[in-house]
């Protein structure tokens, strides 16, 4: 712990000196190897320029270190709501590699889970797998600007207990209680709190003089008999191995381990200064561990002649047999013990001796029972391979098959056949005889039922069951029934219900609209809005707007034999002759910037996409009309589709609904920069400035930007882009007003609730269309080929409609003429 404190103090002092004084070629203070891990706060509360100051803080310290796999190793961990291992202790051996990796760090921009980061450092960053070394100081420097969102006291205590020395550096809003809960004691050496990030380097100045002082062992008369060891501002004496320091703190005395009983020798201890050696009594030899003794093994000489085992004893040996054997009279050879000869085997059939025991064996055709003494005849039927259809009967060394009562055994001696009583010829059945076990019974052919005497049969009357479902009449037939209709009706395809004859279906009714069948005749009927004429067949329209699918968006106006659509004041009838709109002949280039940060939430992001499509619905989208592009931003910016990609509303709306939610931060300034430099470029589909096509930008956000918006909001308006700002929830009004064009009331919108943005879209469309109306209007050349084709198509459609009306009038005149002739 002392070495780690000294080392980190050196680092802090070096960094402080580096900030305050001109840099020298070599660091002023230098110490032994150490494993150092920076744990930096990447939460959303750390501003971009503050994070750059923290990045420079780490780089300046690394430049003053003796970096190397055998010297100082450095790792970096970033944390917010999650933990990111930027690089481990084993990742790099050169400071240039570390500086490059630090410069590439992207802030996580989420919460402040400091406890989670300390646990990660303890379990992962300072593990051997990640490059941490044993017997080397482990030092962690935590830099944070806020209160932790999780518990730190317990996990910090566990980290310190594991040998990690923790320095806690707090900036601005940091909580001193939390810093003291993280840091190692004493707190005055390990806890630092500064007002802002650009003062972070000052926390090392207090260590400078204490850590870089003189070496008293070299520059004073220390009086140590053996060894002098320096410490900051002091020194102390040490003794050589095998000696102990006396009470005067300078002289040394040899240590007698044998006298102190610290030798662990088995028999004899021989002392030396600070050490000892072992020896054995006569008749024993010292083992390879140089501590214990073993009696001399006479069996190892190879001259014992024992058949089984040789057992050494003091000054000799004797022979011993393996278990289950007895030693013969020559005291060298062995014979297996015959356990069956003892007469206590209890075997029903035979006894067989084996090593250390015996077992019982049965005669052929028998099997040994579970008691391993008695025998039972083998049941061959139990083997399951007898193939008997009914019953298997075991006999000695085999089996045979028998049949159940009422069956006879077949010639194969295995299968059985039921006795056929019908074959005796005395059944008296009218239709069929069916044999059953120990007898027979009669059955009838299909469609017949057996009578009460159980022998004769009668055809079944299916109509009598009452489930025929015939609407009129049921007629029974063999195996079923069929339905029949009354006179004047016809049987339907379901073969059950009946329908009155439809005289209209004969095709000779001549009704102009509808023919209505009645019993034995028909009459004509007109559609709603029409009146039946005196001929009883033709119909005349009362009001075409009420009787046809006119499709007018606002109002249909009827005229004799025709109709046309009109729009409300301030709206224009579109080219389809039915729909109305405020935006028609003009065009704009519109780019929408939508906030995809984490605070929006997935369900609200879907409402944002619906808002975009509401705006698109009001535009005249076409290659020469209005063009639309979409950009999503969070911590980064992504073009979802440029102005040149889609040419119809349907394509744009489908693409909008397929956009994936990005989450993370809110870099609105970066999004504005992307829009000005890229989205309104001709490469992305914006039309040239000389075309005088209005350029409109719409920013949608729900919170404060994490970067500066002022510069690029101003540049957007200077570039001639009309800017609209739409804010929801926690959006900052000052930022929205900074983005929006003048007049503010037409370009700035805000609502506290995502569900209300649809109304903003309704209000917004009038202003966007007003901007659009300033755009260039496309004038077609009447002599162009496409104009001539369009004119021809319109004229042909008009002539076709006139021909249809003429044909209807001719038909009506023919009917009137026929009626007049009939009356005459």
KOLVEXRO-117870 format. One line per field, with one value per residue (C-alpha): residue number from 1; residue in one letter; x, z, y. Coordinates in steps of 0.5 Angstrom, whole numbers, plus 500, padded with zeros to 3 digits. Layout:
<tidrens>
i: NUM, ...
aa: A, ...
X: X, ...
Z: Z, ...
Y: Y, ...
</tidrens>
This chain:
<tidrens>
i: 1, 2, 3, 4, 5, 6, 7, 8, 9, 10, 11, 12, 13, 14, 15, 16, 17, 18, 19, 20, 21, 22, 23, 24, 25, 26, 27, 28, 29, 30, 31, 32, 33, 34, 35, 36, 37, 38, 39, 40, 41, 42, 43, 44, 45, 46, 47, 48, 49, 50, 51, 52, 53, 54, 55, 56, 57, 58, 59, 60, 61, 62, 63, 64, 65, 66, 67, 68, 69, 70, 71, 72, 73, 74, 75, 76, 77, 78, 79, 80, 81, 82, 83, 84, 85, 86, 87, 88, 89, 90, 91, 92, 93, 94, 95, 96, 97, 98, 99, 100, 101, 102, 103, 104, 105, 106, 107, 108, 109, 110, 111, 112, 113, 114, 115, 116, 117, 118, 119, 120, 121, 122, 123, 124, 125, 126, 127, 128, 129, 130, 131, 132, 133, 134, 135, 136, 137, 138, 139, 140, 141, 142, 143, 144, 145, 146, 147, 148, 149, 150, 151, 152, 153, 154, 155, 156, 157, 158, 159, 160, 161, 162, 163, 164, 165, 166, 167, 168, 169, 170, 171, 172, 173, 174, 175, 176, 177, 178, 179, 180, 181, 182, 183, 184, 185, 186, 187, 188, 189, 190, 191, 192, 193, 194, 195, 196, 197, 198, 199, 200, 201, 202, 203, 204, 205, 206, 207, 208, 209, 210, 211, 212, 213, 214, 215, 216, 217, 218, 219, 220, 221, 222, 223, 224, 225, 226, 227, 228, 229, 230, 231, 232, 233, 234, 235, 236, 237, 238, 239, 240, 241, 242, 243, 244, 245, 246, 247, 248, 249, 250, 251, 252, 253, 254, 255, 256, 257, 258, 259, 260, 261, 262, 263, 264, 265, 266, 267, 268, 269, 270, 271, 272, 273, 274, 275, 276, 277, 278, 279, 280, 281, 282, 283, 284, 285, 286, 287, 288, 289, 290, 291, 292, 293, 294, 295, 296, 297, 298, 299, 300, 301, 302, 303, 304, 305, 306, 307, 308, 309, 310, 311, 312, 313, 314, 315, 316, 317, 318, 319, 320, 321, 322, 323, 324, 325, 326, 327, 328, 329, 330, 331, 332, 333, 334, 335, 336, 337, 338, 339, 340, 341, 342, 343, 344, 345, 346, 347, 348, 349, 350, 351, 352, 353, 354, 355, 356, 357, 358, 359, 360, 361, 362, 363, 364, 365, 366, 367, 368, 369, 370, 371, 372, 373, 374, 375, 376, 377, 378, 379, 380, 381, 382, 383, 384, 385, 386, 387, 388, 389, 390, 391, 392, 393, 394, 395, 396, 397, 398, 399, 400, 401, 402, 403, 404, 405, 406, 407, 408, 409, 410, 411, 412, 413, 414, 415, 416, 417, 418, 419, 420, 421, 422, 423, 424, 425, 426, 427, 428, 429, 430, 431, 432, 433, 434, 435, 436, 437, 438, 439, 440, 441, 442, 443, 444, 445, 446, 447, 448, 449, 450, 451, 452, 453, 454, 455, 456, 457, 458, 459, 460, 461, 462, 463, 464, 465, 466, 467, 468, 469, 470, 471, 472, 473, 474, 475, 476, 477, 478, 479, 480, 481, 482, 483, 484, 485, 486, 487, 488, 489, 490, 491, 492, 493, 494, 495, 496, 497, 498, 499, 500, 501, 502, 503, 504, 505, 506, 507, 508, 509, 510, 511, 512, 513, 514, 515, 516, 517, 518, 519, 520, 521, 522, 523, 524, 525, 526, 527, 528, 529, 530, 531, 532, 533, 534, 535, 536, 537, 538, 539, 540, 541, 542, 543, 544, 545, 546, 547, 548, 549, 550, 551, 552, 553, 554, 555, 556, 557, 558, 559, 560, 561, 562, 563, 564, 565, 566, 567, 568, 569, 570, 571, 572, 573, 574, 575, 576, 577, 578, 579, 580, 581, 582, 583, 584, 585, 586, 587, 588, 589, 590, 591, 592, 593, 594, 595, 596, 597, 598, 599, 600, 601, 602, 603, 604, 605, 606, 607, 608, 609, 610, 611, 612, 613, 614, 615, 616, 617, 618, 619, 620, 621, 622, 623, 624, 625, 626, 627, 628, 629, 630, 631, 632, 633, 634, 635, 636, 637, 638, 639, 640, 641, 642, 643, 644, 645, 646, 647, 648, 649, 650, 651, 652, 653, 654, 655, 656, 657, 658, 659, 660, 661, 662, 663, 664, 665, 666, 667, 668, 669, 670, 671, 672, 673, 674, 675, 676, 677, 678, 679, 680, 681, 682, 683, 684, 685, 686, 687, 688, 689, 690, 691, 692, 693, 694, 695, 696, 697, 698, 699, 700, 701, 702, 703, 704, 705, 706, 707, 708, 709, 710, 711, 712, 713, 714, 715, 716, 717, 718, 719, 720, 721, 722, 723, 724, 725, 726, 727, 728, 729, 730, 731, 732, 733, 734, 735, 736, 737, 738, 739, 740, 741, 742, 743, 744, 745, 746, 747, 748, 749, 750, 751, 752, 753, 754, 755, 756, 757, 758, 759, 760, 761, 762, 763, 764, 765, 766, 767, 768, 769, 770, 771, 772, 773, 774, 775, 776, 777, 778, 779, 780, 781, 782, 783, 784, 785, 786, 787, 788, 789, 790, 791, 792, 793, 794, 795, 796, 797, 798, 799, 800, 801, 802, 803, 804, 805, 806, 807, 808, 809, 810, 811, 812, 813, 814, 815, 816, 817, 818, 819, 820, 821, 822, 823, 824
aa: X, X, X, X, X, X, X, X, X, X, X, X, X, X, X, X, X, X, X, X, X, X, X, X, X, X, X, X, X, X, X, X, X, X, X, X, X, X, X, X, X, X, X, X, X, X, X, X, X, X, X, X, X, X, X, X, X, X, X, X, X, X, X, X, X, X, X, X, X, X, X, X, X, X, X, X, X, X, X, X, X, X, X, X, X, X, X, X, X, X, X, X, X, X, X, X, X, X, X, X, X, X, X, X, X, X, X, X, X, X, X, X, X, X, X, X, X, X, X, X, X, X, X, X, X, X, X, X, X, X, X, X, X, X, X, X, X, X, X, X, X, X, X, X, X, X, X, X, X, X, X, X, X, X, X, X, X, X, X, X, X, X, X, X, X, X, X, X, X, X, X, X, X, X, X, X, X, X, X, X, X, X, X, X, X, X, X, X, X, X, X, X, X, X, X, X, X, X, X, X, X, X, X, X, X, X, X, X, X, X, X, X, X, X, X, X, X, X, X, X, X, X, X, X, X, X, X, X, X, X, X, X, X, X, X, X, X, X, X, X, X, X, X, X, X, X, X, X, X, X, X, X, X, X, X, X, X, X, X, X, X, X, X, X, X, X, X, X, X, X, X, X, X, X, X, X, X, X, X, X, X, X, X, X, X, X, X, X, X, X, X, X, X, X, X, X, X, X, X, X, X, X, X, X, X, X, X, X, X, X, X, X, X, X, X, X, X, X, X, X, X, X, X, X, X, X, X, X, X, X, X, X, X, X, X, X, X, X, X, X, X, X, X, X, X, X, X, X, X, X, X, X, X, X, X, X, X, X, X, X, X, X, X, X, X, X, X, X, X, X, X, X, X, X, X, X, X, X, X, X, X, X, X, X, X, X, X, X, X, X, X, X, X, X, X, X, X, X, X, X, X, X, X, X, X, X, X, X, X, X, X, X, X, X, X, X, X, X, X, X, X, X, X, X, X, X, X, X, X, X, X, X, X, X, X, X, X, X, X, X, X, X, X, X, X, X, X, X, X, X, X, X, X, X, X, X, X, X, X, X, X, X, X, X, X, X, X, X, X, X, X, X, X, X, X, X, X, X, X, X, X, X, X, X, X, X, X, X, X, X, X, X, X, X, X, X, X, X, X, X, X, X, X, X, X, X, X, X, X, X, X, X, X, X, X, X, X, X, X, X, X, X, X, X, X, X, X, X, X, X, X, X, X, X, X, X, X, X, X, X, X, X, X, X, X, X, X, X, X, X, X, X, X, X, X, X, X, X, X, X, X, X, X, X, X, X, X, X, X, X, X, X, X, X, X, X, X, X, X, X, X, X, X, X, X, X, X, X, X, X, X, X, X, X, X, X, X, X, X, X, X, X, X, X, X, X, X, X, X, X, X, X, X, X, X, X, X, X, X, X, X, X, X, X, X, X, X, X, X, X, X, X, X, X, X, X, X, X, X, X, X, X, X, X, X, X, X, X, X, X, X, X, X, X, X, X, X, X, X, X, X, X, X, X, X, X, X, X, X, X, X, X, X, X, X, X, X, X, X, X, X, X, X, X, X, X, X, X, X, X, X, X, X, X, X, X, X, X, X, X, X, X, X, X, X, X, X, X, X, X, X, X, X, X, X, X, X, X, X, X, X, X, X, X, X, X, X, X, X, X, X, X, X, X, X, X, X, X, X, X, X, X, X, X, X, X, X, X, X, X, X, X, X, X, X, X, X, X, X, X, X, X, X, X, X, X, X, X, X, X, X, X, X, X, X, X, X, X, X, X, X, X, X, X, X, X, X, X, X, X, X, X, X, X, X, X, X, X, X, X, X, X, X, X, X, X, X, X, X, X, X, X, X, X, X, X, X, X, X, X, X, X, X, X
X: 500, 506, 509, 503, 502, 509, 508, 501, 504, 509, 505, 500, 506, 509, 503, 502, 509, 508, 502, 505, 513, 516, 517, 524, 527, 526, 521, 523, 521, 521, 519, 518, 513, 506, 499, 495, 487, 484, 476, 473, 466, 463, 456, 451, 453, 460, 460, 464, 469, 470, 471, 477, 480, 479, 482, 488, 489, 490, 495, 499, 500, 502, 507, 511, 511, 516, 511, 513, 511, 516, 515, 508, 502, 496, 489, 483, 475, 469, 463, 456, 450, 454, 462, 466, 473, 477, 484, 487, 493, 496, 493, 499, 507, 508, 505, 503, 499, 495, 495, 491, 486, 485, 483, 478, 474, 467, 463, 457, 453, 448, 447, 453, 454, 460, 459, 458, 465, 469, 466, 468, 475, 476, 473, 476, 481, 485, 485, 491, 487, 487, 494, 495, 501, 502, 506, 506, 502, 495, 492, 486, 484, 477, 475, 467, 463, 456, 453, 453, 446, 448, 452, 459, 461, 461, 464, 469, 471, 472, 476, 481, 481, 483, 489, 487, 489, 483, 484, 478, 478, 471, 470, 464, 458, 461, 459, 464, 461, 461, 468, 470, 466, 471, 478, 483, 485, 488, 483, 487, 492, 487, 481, 481, 475, 476, 471, 472, 475, 481, 483, 484, 491, 492, 490, 498, 501, 501, 505, 511, 516, 514, 516, 522, 526, 533, 536, 538, 541, 546, 547, 547, 551, 545, 549, 546, 550, 547, 543, 540, 533, 530, 523, 521, 524, 527, 530, 530, 535, 535, 539, 541, 537, 539, 539, 535, 535, 537, 533, 538, 535, 542, 546, 544, 544, 544, 538, 538, 532, 534, 534, 527, 524, 523, 527, 521, 527, 525, 531, 537, 537, 544, 544, 547, 546, 538, 538, 539, 540, 537, 541, 538, 540, 544, 540, 536, 537, 535, 530, 530, 526, 532, 528, 525, 528, 526, 529, 533, 529, 532, 527, 530, 536, 532, 535, 528, 525, 518, 513, 508, 510, 517, 516, 522, 523, 529, 535, 532, 525, 520, 515, 507, 502, 496, 489, 486, 492, 496, 504, 507, 511, 517, 515, 516, 511, 503, 497, 490, 485, 479, 473, 468, 472, 470, 463, 459, 457, 449, 449, 443, 447, 455, 460, 466, 472, 475, 480, 478, 471, 466, 460, 454, 453, 446, 445, 444, 437, 436, 438, 441, 436, 437, 440, 446, 445, 438, 436, 430, 428, 429, 422, 424, 417, 419, 425, 419, 421, 416, 412, 406, 399, 395, 399, 406, 408, 415, 418, 425, 430, 424, 416, 410, 404, 396, 390, 385, 378, 374, 380, 384, 392, 394, 399, 405, 404, 404, 398, 390, 384, 377, 372, 367, 360, 357, 360, 356, 350, 345, 344, 338, 340, 336, 342, 349, 352, 357, 361, 363, 367, 363, 357, 354, 349, 346, 347, 343, 346, 347, 341, 337, 335, 335, 328, 326, 327, 334, 334, 330, 331, 327, 329, 331, 326, 331, 325, 322, 328, 326, 333, 332, 332, 328, 324, 318, 318, 322, 323, 326, 330, 335, 341, 338, 333, 332, 328, 323, 320, 312, 310, 312, 319, 326, 331, 337, 344, 344, 339, 334, 332, 327, 327, 321, 322, 326, 323, 328, 333, 330, 334, 327, 325, 328, 329, 333, 336, 333, 328, 324, 321, 314, 310, 309, 312, 316, 316, 322, 325, 330, 336, 336, 335, 332, 324, 321, 318, 311, 313, 315, 322, 326, 329, 331, 336, 334, 341, 347, 351, 347, 347, 354, 361, 363, 369, 369, 373, 369, 363, 359, 355, 349, 348, 343, 345, 352, 356, 363, 367, 368, 373, 372, 375, 383, 384, 385, 382, 387, 389, 384, 378, 376, 381, 383, 389, 393, 400, 399, 403, 409, 415, 420, 426, 424, 429, 427, 432, 428, 431, 433, 436, 434, 430, 425, 423, 421, 413, 414, 419, 413, 409, 415, 414, 407, 408, 413, 408, 402, 407, 408, 401, 400, 406, 406, 411, 414, 421, 419, 415, 417, 423, 423, 429, 430, 436, 436, 441, 443, 450, 451, 448, 445, 442, 436, 434, 437, 432, 434, 432, 424, 419, 412, 409, 408, 415, 417, 412, 414, 421, 419, 416, 422, 427, 430, 431, 438, 438, 444, 445, 442, 447, 443, 448, 452, 445, 445, 452, 450, 444, 447, 454, 451, 443, 442, 448, 446, 450, 444, 438, 438, 436, 441, 440, 438, 432, 429, 426, 425, 429, 426, 429, 425, 428, 424, 427, 425, 431, 437, 442, 449, 453, 453, 447, 448, 453, 450, 443, 445, 449, 443, 439, 445, 445, 437, 434, 427, 428, 422, 423, 418, 419, 416, 417, 423, 425, 429, 425, 431, 434, 428, 428, 435, 434, 427, 426, 423, 417, 417, 410, 410, 416, 416, 412, 412, 408, 409, 406, 408, 400, 399, 404, 399, 395, 402, 403, 396, 398, 405, 403, 399, 406, 410, 405, 406, 413, 412, 408, 414, 417, 418, 411, 412, 409, 408, 409, 403, 406, 411, 409, 407, 402, 399, 398, 395, 390, 388, 387, 383, 379, 378, 375, 370, 368, 367, 362, 358, 357, 355, 350, 347, 346, 342, 338, 337, 335, 330, 327, 326, 322, 318, 316, 314, 310, 306, 305, 302, 297, 295
Z: 500, 502, 495, 491, 495, 494, 486, 485, 489, 484, 478, 481, 483, 476, 473, 477, 475, 468, 468, 472, 470, 463, 461, 462, 458, 464, 470, 476, 480, 478, 482, 481, 477, 478, 475, 474, 472, 470, 472, 468, 469, 462, 464, 460, 466, 463, 458, 451, 453, 460, 457, 453, 459, 463, 456, 457, 464, 463, 457, 461, 466, 461, 458, 465, 466, 465, 461, 459, 461, 466, 468, 469, 466, 465, 463, 462, 464, 462, 466, 466, 466, 463, 464, 458, 458, 453, 454, 459, 463, 458, 451, 450, 452, 449, 451, 444, 443, 450, 447, 441, 444, 449, 444, 440, 447, 445, 451, 453, 455, 460, 468, 473, 476, 480, 484, 478, 475, 481, 482, 474, 476, 482, 478, 471, 470, 476, 474, 471, 465, 463, 465, 473, 476, 483, 488, 484, 487, 484, 484, 481, 480, 479, 476, 477, 477, 480, 485, 484, 482, 486, 492, 493, 500, 500, 493, 495, 501, 498, 492, 498, 502, 495, 495, 490, 493, 490, 489, 488, 484, 484, 480, 481, 483, 486, 493, 498, 502, 496, 495, 502, 501, 495, 497, 501, 508, 510, 506, 506, 501, 497, 496, 492, 490, 485, 482, 475, 470, 468, 475, 476, 475, 482, 486, 486, 488, 495, 494, 490, 496, 500, 495, 492, 498, 499, 501, 508, 508, 503, 506, 513, 519, 520, 524, 521, 522, 516, 512, 511, 508, 506, 506, 505, 510, 514, 514, 518, 519, 517, 518, 513, 513, 519, 524, 528, 529, 537, 541, 539, 532, 529, 531, 529, 533, 529, 530, 533, 530, 533, 540, 539, 536, 529, 526, 524, 524, 525, 529, 530, 529, 527, 528, 523, 523, 521, 519, 520, 518, 520, 521, 523, 529, 527, 523, 519, 513, 511, 506, 500, 504, 508, 514, 516, 517, 514, 517, 513, 508, 508, 503, 498, 497, 493, 496, 500, 496, 498, 493, 495, 500, 504, 510, 513, 520, 525, 522, 518, 514, 514, 508, 508, 503, 500, 503, 501, 502, 507, 509, 508, 512, 509, 511, 504, 499, 499, 498, 496, 502, 500, 503, 501, 505, 512, 511, 512, 504, 505, 497, 495, 488, 488, 492, 488, 492, 489, 492, 499, 498, 495, 491, 489, 482, 480, 475, 468, 467, 473, 475, 482, 486, 490, 496, 492, 495, 493, 485, 481, 474, 469, 466, 459, 458, 461, 456, 451, 445, 446, 440, 443, 441, 448, 453, 454, 459, 462, 462, 464, 459, 454, 453, 449, 447, 449, 447, 451, 452, 446, 441, 438, 437, 430, 426, 428, 435, 437, 434, 436, 432, 434, 433, 427, 430, 423, 419, 423, 418, 423, 424, 420, 419, 413, 411, 415, 420, 425, 429, 436, 442, 444, 439, 434, 432, 426, 422, 417, 410, 410, 410, 414, 421, 425, 427, 435, 433, 432, 425, 420, 417, 415, 411, 415, 414, 415, 414, 421, 425, 424, 423, 415, 415, 409, 408, 404, 404, 406, 401, 404, 400, 401, 406, 406, 404, 399, 400, 395, 394, 393, 386, 384, 388, 386, 390, 392, 392, 399, 397, 403, 402, 397, 393, 390, 382, 380, 374, 374, 373, 366, 363, 359, 364, 361, 368, 368, 375, 379, 378, 384, 383, 386, 386, 379, 376, 377, 378, 377, 382, 382, 386, 391, 388, 382, 380, 376, 370, 367, 363, 369, 367, 366, 372, 372, 377, 382, 384, 382, 388, 392, 388, 386, 389, 387, 391, 392, 399, 400, 397, 391, 386, 382, 375, 370, 368, 371, 377, 379, 386, 389, 395, 401, 401, 401, 398, 391, 387, 386, 379, 380, 380, 387, 393, 396, 398, 400, 397, 389, 384, 388, 390, 396, 398, 406, 410, 417, 423, 428, 435, 436, 443, 449, 453, 447, 449, 443, 444, 443, 437, 433, 435, 432, 425, 425, 426, 420, 415, 417, 414, 408, 407, 406, 400, 393, 392, 386, 382, 380, 386, 393, 395, 402, 406, 413, 418, 425, 431, 438, 440, 432, 426, 421, 414, 413, 406, 402, 398, 392, 394, 394, 389, 392, 398, 399, 398, 403, 408, 408, 409, 415, 418, 417, 421, 427, 433, 435, 443, 446, 447, 444, 439, 436, 434, 430, 427, 424, 422, 418, 415, 412, 410, 407, 407, 402, 398, 390, 391, 396, 391, 393, 387, 385, 388, 381, 381, 387, 390, 397, 402, 409, 415, 421, 427, 432, 439, 446, 451, 452, 447, 449, 444, 442, 437, 436, 431, 426, 427, 425, 419, 417, 416, 413, 408, 406, 410, 413, 420, 424, 431, 434, 442, 446, 454, 456, 450, 452, 449, 448, 444, 440, 439, 437, 431, 429, 423, 424, 425, 431, 432, 425, 426, 433, 436, 443, 447, 453, 451, 445, 444, 442, 436, 431, 432, 431, 425, 423, 425, 421, 415, 413, 414, 410, 405, 405, 404, 399, 395, 394, 390, 382, 379, 373, 366, 361, 354, 350, 344, 348, 346, 353, 353, 347, 349, 356, 352, 347, 353, 357, 350, 349, 356, 355, 349, 352, 357, 352, 348, 354, 356, 348, 348, 355, 352, 345, 349, 353, 347, 344, 350, 350, 343, 344, 350, 345, 340, 345, 347, 340
Y: 500, 505, 503, 505, 511, 514, 512, 515, 521, 521, 521, 527, 531, 530, 532, 538, 540, 539, 543, 549, 549, 548, 540, 537, 531, 526, 526, 529, 523, 516, 509, 502, 498, 499, 497, 504, 504, 511, 510, 516, 519, 519, 521, 526, 531, 532, 537, 536, 541, 538, 531, 534, 537, 530, 526, 531, 530, 523, 524, 529, 524, 518, 522, 523, 515, 510, 506, 498, 491, 491, 498, 502, 499, 503, 501, 506, 504, 509, 509, 512, 507, 502, 500, 500, 497, 502, 498, 494, 493, 488, 492, 497, 497, 504, 511, 513, 507, 509, 516, 514, 510, 515, 520, 516, 515, 517, 519, 514, 520, 516, 515, 515, 508, 509, 503, 499, 501, 500, 493, 492, 495, 490, 483, 485, 491, 488, 481, 477, 476, 483, 484, 485, 483, 480, 483, 490, 496, 496, 504, 506, 514, 515, 522, 524, 530, 528, 524, 516, 513, 507, 504, 505, 504, 497, 495, 500, 497, 490, 493, 496, 490, 486, 491, 496, 503, 508, 516, 520, 526, 530, 536, 541, 538, 532, 529, 529, 524, 519, 521, 519, 513, 511, 513, 509, 512, 517, 522, 528, 524, 520, 525, 531, 536, 542, 547, 546, 541, 546, 545, 538, 538, 542, 536, 533, 539, 538, 531, 535, 536, 530, 525, 528, 529, 527, 520, 520, 513, 516, 523, 522, 517, 512, 507, 501, 495, 491, 495, 502, 503, 510, 513, 520, 524, 519, 512, 505, 499, 492, 486, 481, 474, 470, 476, 480, 487, 489, 494, 499, 499, 499, 492, 485, 478, 471, 467, 460, 457, 450, 453, 456, 450, 453, 447, 441, 436, 429, 427, 431, 439, 443, 450, 456, 463, 464, 457, 450, 443, 436, 429, 422, 417, 411, 406, 411, 415, 422, 423, 427, 433, 434, 434, 427, 420, 413, 406, 402, 398, 391, 388, 393, 389, 384, 378, 376, 370, 372, 369, 375, 381, 382, 386, 390, 390, 393, 389, 385, 382, 377, 374, 376, 373, 377, 377, 370, 366, 363, 362, 355, 352, 354, 362, 364, 361, 362, 357, 360, 359, 354, 357, 351, 346, 350, 346, 353, 355, 353, 352, 348, 345, 346, 351, 354, 357, 363, 368, 371, 367, 362, 362, 358, 355, 351, 345, 346, 349, 352, 359, 362, 366, 373, 369, 367, 360, 357, 355, 356, 352, 357, 360, 360, 364, 370, 371, 374, 370, 365, 368, 365, 368, 367, 363, 360, 354, 353, 346, 344, 347, 349, 351, 350, 354, 354, 358, 361, 358, 358, 358, 352, 352, 352, 348, 352, 351, 358, 362, 361, 362, 363, 357, 359, 357, 360, 355, 350, 352, 353, 360, 362, 369, 373, 377, 375, 371, 374, 369, 371, 368, 362, 363, 368, 373, 376, 383, 386, 389, 397, 401, 395, 394, 388, 386, 384, 376, 378, 374, 378, 385, 391, 397, 404, 410, 415, 421, 418, 420, 427, 430, 430, 438, 438, 445, 442, 434, 428, 422, 415, 411, 405, 408, 415, 420, 426, 432, 435, 442, 444, 446, 452, 452, 449, 445, 449, 446, 444, 439, 441, 448, 451, 457, 460, 461, 467, 470, 476, 470, 469, 475, 478, 483, 489, 493, 499, 498, 492, 486, 484, 477, 475, 469, 467, 474, 480, 488, 493, 497, 503, 505, 510, 517, 515, 515, 509, 512, 510, 504, 501, 499, 505, 510, 517, 520, 525, 528, 524, 527, 523, 517, 516, 515, 522, 522, 530, 531, 538, 538, 535, 540, 536, 539, 536, 529, 530, 533, 537, 538, 544, 546, 551, 558, 558, 551, 549, 543, 538, 535, 529, 534, 531, 533, 540, 542, 549, 546, 545, 548, 550, 546, 546, 542, 540, 536, 534, 533, 528, 527, 520, 520, 516, 520, 520, 513, 508, 509, 516, 515, 512, 518, 522, 518, 519, 527, 526, 523, 528, 533, 529, 528, 535, 536, 535, 530, 529, 530, 537, 538, 538, 533, 531, 528, 525, 526, 522, 524, 523, 522, 522, 524, 519, 521, 516, 518, 524, 529, 525, 518, 518, 521, 519, 520, 513, 511, 517, 515, 507, 509, 513, 508, 503, 508, 505, 508, 510, 512, 515, 523, 529, 533, 538, 542, 537, 535, 542, 542, 536, 539, 545, 542, 535, 535, 541, 540, 538, 531, 529, 532, 539, 543, 549, 556, 559, 555, 559, 553, 555, 551, 549, 545, 543, 541, 536, 535, 533, 536, 540, 539, 537, 541, 548, 550, 557, 557, 552, 555, 562, 559, 555, 562, 565, 560, 562, 556, 557, 554, 551, 548, 544, 542, 537, 535, 538, 541, 548, 554, 558, 553, 553, 560, 560, 555, 558, 563, 570, 571, 567, 565, 562, 558, 556, 550, 547, 542, 538, 532, 527, 525, 533, 533, 531, 538, 541, 538, 541, 548, 547, 545, 552, 555, 550, 551, 558, 558, 553, 558, 562, 557, 556, 554, 549, 551, 546, 547, 546, 543, 538, 531, 529, 535, 533, 526, 528, 533, 527, 522, 528, 529, 521, 520, 526, 523, 517, 520, 523, 517, 513, 519, 519, 511, 512, 517, 513, 507, 511, 514, 507, 505, 511, 510, 503, 505, 510, 505, 500, 505, 506
</tidrens>
